[in-house]
Amino acid sequence: MNDDELRDLQERCALIAEMAASPGWAMLVDRATASIRVEQQRVLNGKLDHDTYLKSCAYMDGQFFILQLPGRVAAELANELSLREEMHEEEALDDAA
């Protein structure tokens, strides 16, 4: 990841964290959780045809992805910063040698 991509990731992470801290995010989480519960019940009932089953599972996966987005982006940023720190430490050791 180059410096421009890192800056972009940092900005996105800050915006997503701000969004997740807003009251609207809590409302979105509540609505998504209720929607997931409905889909889970439909799947567990076992009366769906194969295509509808696949669509329901994909829908739930999408909902879970959105709900986990703030943590995923923060982890991606932390990982990138950690990698950069390791690279700088290795470069410093190489320069000292």
Secondary structure, DSSP 8 states (H G I E B T S, - for coil): --HHHHHHHHHHHHHHHHHHTSHHHHHHHHHHHHHHHHHHHHHHHT---HHHHHHHHHHHHHHHHHHHHHHHHHHHHHHHHHHHHHHHHHHHHHHH-
